[in-house]
Structures are given as C-alpha cells and as structure tokens.
Amino acid sequence: MGAIAVHEFMSLDGVIENPTWTFEFGFDPAMGETLTRITNASDAILLGRTTYEMFAPAWSTRTVEDDPGAPFFNETDKYVVSSTLKTADWANTSILGPYDPGVLRGLKERIDGDIYVSGSATLVRAMLADDLIDRLHLFVYPIVLGNGQRLFTEAAPKHKLTLEESHSYANGVVHLCYSPARAR
C-alpha cells in the first residue's frame, strides 16, 4: 500500500503561494539530496489542477541535462484531481475527476511506493482533513511575507502531528517532516 508524501516550500509565517520568493536563498545541494530521497521513494505523482497546469509546461520540455529531476516528473505516472480539467497533454497523466477521498484511498491501495504531492494547497488541505496524508515535508524559509495563500488557514481544523525528522541547511532553510499523530 502506498503512502502520500507532501512536499511544500513555506515561509516562516506559512505562505506557500508562488514560491518565487525562495530564489533569493539559493538552493543548498543538501536540500536537493533530501528532495531526491523523497522523489526516489515515490512511484506516482498526485497534483491538483492549478499545480498541474504550472508543472506540465515547466517540466514536460526539460531533460536530465536541464534538471536532474526531469526524468522523475516526466516519466512517473501522474494523477490530477480536478472537476474542470478534461484532457492532459503531459505524458503518463490521468485525470481522477473531482476530489473524492475514496478514489484517493483506492490510489493508495494500488500504488506500492509513495505518492508524491507538491504544491496543490487546496488538495492538500482536503487530504489533511480526510486523514489521507502520511508524511508532510515542509521546507521552511527564514522569511516572513505577511500575506499570500497559506497551507493552514484560520479555518483549518486542528491537526496533531509527530515530527519524524528535521534538517537545517546552510541557506537558513529548515526541513521538517511530520506524520499524523494517529493512535498507535
């Protein structure tokens, strides 16, 4: 059975929207090693429509020479949750239809490895509410933005999490990996 592993770039005050603000911190090679470990454990990619529409044109033309992550994004089976998207031009992409926790539980049962999720805030919030996320990888940047879309909104339900691992990088970014604090 697969596990859903979410990856988010986040400001110190929780903003995840349009993370171009991360560029000023550079990309520490050790962060790349962590992300490679996360993607290497993944046998599928799950995205919301908005993130899919940003990723497809950005990744579909990249090669391994352009970016070492290109083969993962282009060759891995991708699943998109959307009530409006009817076709997908990016290789190995299937549209799951509108958000349905039962469909995602079925996907977890069919996939052996992890199911990688990046961005996709609306989808991630819904999966958190339905207890579908197994690991939440937050890369927290040392910047306060003040406004922008946040992963955890004021209306978000309470979620207890367990810290599984953490790393700090030379550029000031901290990686925090949480799992749900489920009854064991």
C-alpha positions in Angstrom: 0.0 0.0 0.0 1.3 3.4 -0.9 1.7 6.5 1.3 1.0 10.1 0.4 4.1 12.3 0.9 3.5 16.0 0.5 6.3 18.5 -0.2 5.8 22.2 0.4 8.1 25.3 0.3 6.8 27.6 3.0 7.7 31.0 4.5 8.1 31.2 8.3 4.6 32.7 8.5 3.1 29.8 6.5 2.8 31.3 3.0 3.1 28.7 0.2 1.7 30.7 -2.7 4.0 31.3 -5.7 7.3 30.4 -4.0 9.5 32.5 -6.3 10.5 34.2 -3.1 12.6 31.2 -2.4 15.1 32.1 -5.1 16.9 34.7 -3.0 18.0 32.0 -0.6 19.6 29.9 -3.3 19.3 26.1 -3.4 21.5 24.3 -1.0 22.8 21.0 -2.5 21.8 19.2 0.7 18.2 20.3 0.0 18.5 18.6 -3.4 19.6 15.4 -1.7 16.6 15.5 0.6 14.2 16.1 -2.3 15.9 13.3 -4.3 15.3 10.9 -1.4 11.6 12.0 -1.3 11.1 11.6 -5.0 13.1 8.3 -5.2 10.7 6.7 -2.8 7.8 7.8 -5.0 6.1 5.7 -7.6 3.4 8.2 -8.6 2.7 12.0 -8.5 -0.6 13.4 -7.3 -1.4 17.1 -8.2 -4.3 19.5 -8.0 -5.3 21.2 -11.3 -3.6 24.5 -10.6 -0.3 22.9 -9.8 -0.6 20.5 -12.7 -1.2 23.5 -15.1 2.0 25.1 -13.7 4.1 22.0 -13.7 3.2 20.5 -17.1 4.6 23.3 -19.3 7.6 23.8 -16.9 8.7 20.2 -16.7 7.5 18.5 -19.9 10.2 20.0 -22.1 13.1 19.6 -19.6 15.6 16.9 -19.9 18.0 15.4 -17.3 20.7 17.7 -18.8 18.4 20.7 -17.9 17.5 19.4 -14.4 18.2 16.1 -12.7 14.6 16.0 -11.5 13.2 16.0 -15.1 13.1 12.2 -15.5 11.1 11.8 -12.3 8.5 14.4 -13.3 8.2 13.3 -16.9 8.4 9.5 -16.6 6.4 8.9 -13.4 2.7 8.2 -13.6 0.8 11.4 -12.7 -2.7 11.7 -11.3 -4.6 15.0 -11.3 -7.6 15.9 -9.1 -9.8 18.3 -11.0 -13.5 18.8 -11.6 -12.8 21.0 -14.6 -9.7 19.5 -16.4 -10.9 17.2 -19.2 -7.6 16.4 -21.0 -4.0 16.1 -20.0 -1.2 16.5 -22.6 1.7 15.7 -20.2 3.0 12.1 -20.7 1.7 9.5 -18.2 -1.1 11.7 -16.8 -4.5 10.5 -15.7 -7.3 12.8 -14.5 -9.1 11.4 -11.4 -12.0 13.8 -11.5 -13.3 15.9 -8.6 -11.9 15.4 -5.2 -13.1 12.1 -3.7 -11.3 10.7 -0.6 -12.5 7.2 -1.7 -10.7 7.5 -5.0 -7.5 8.6 -3.3 -7.7 5.7 -0.8 -8.0 3.4 -3.8 -5.0 5.0 -5.4 -3.0 4.5 -2.2 -4.0 0.8 -2.3 -2.9 0.4 -5.9 0.5 2.1 -5.6 3.3 0.3 -3.8 5.6 3.2 -3.1 5.0 6.8 -2.1 2.7 9.1 -3.9 4.4 12.5 -4.2 2.5 15.7 -3.9 3.9 19.2 -4.4 2.1 22.5 -4.0 -1.6 21.7 -4.6 -2.7 23.6 -1.5 -6.5 23.0 -1.9 -5.9 19.3 -2.5 -3.5 19.0 0.5 -5.9 20.8 2.8 -8.7 18.4 1.8 -6.4 15.3 2.2 -5.3 16.6 5.7 -9.0 16.9 6.7 -9.7 13.4 5.5 -6.5 11.9 7.1 -5.0 10.8 3.8 -1.5 12.3 4.2 1.2 10.0 5.6 4.2 12.5 5.6 4.3 16.2 5.4 7.7 17.6 4.2 7.8 21.3 5.0 10.8 23.3 3.7 10.5 26.4 5.9 12.3 29.5 4.6 13.6 32.2 7.0 11.3 35.0 5.7 8.0 36.5 6.8 5.9 37.5 3.8 2.8 38.9 5.7 0.3 37.9 3.0 -0.3 35.2 0.5 -2.0 31.8 0.4 -1.2 29.7 3.4 -1.3 25.9 3.8 -3.0 26.1 7.1 -5.8 28.7 7.1 -7.5 30.2 10.1 -10.5 27.9 9.4 -8.3 24.8 9.3 -9.3 22.0 11.7 -6.9 21.0 14.5 -4.2 18.5 13.3 -1.8 16.9 15.7 1.5 15.9 14.1 4.6 13.9 15.0 8.0 15.2 14.0 9.7 12.3 12.2 12.9 14.2 11.1 14.4 17.6 10.7 17.4 19.1 8.9 18.7 22.7 8.7 20.6 23.9 5.6 23.4 26.4 5.1 20.9 28.8 3.4 18.8 29.1 6.5 16.0 26.7 5.3 14.7 24.1 7.7 13.2 20.8 6.5 10.6 19.4 8.9 9.0 16.0 8.2 5.8 15.3 10.1 3.4 12.4 10.1 -0.1 12.5 11.5 -0.2 11.7 15.3 -2.5 8.8 14.8 -3.5 6.5 17.6 -1.0 3.6 17.6 
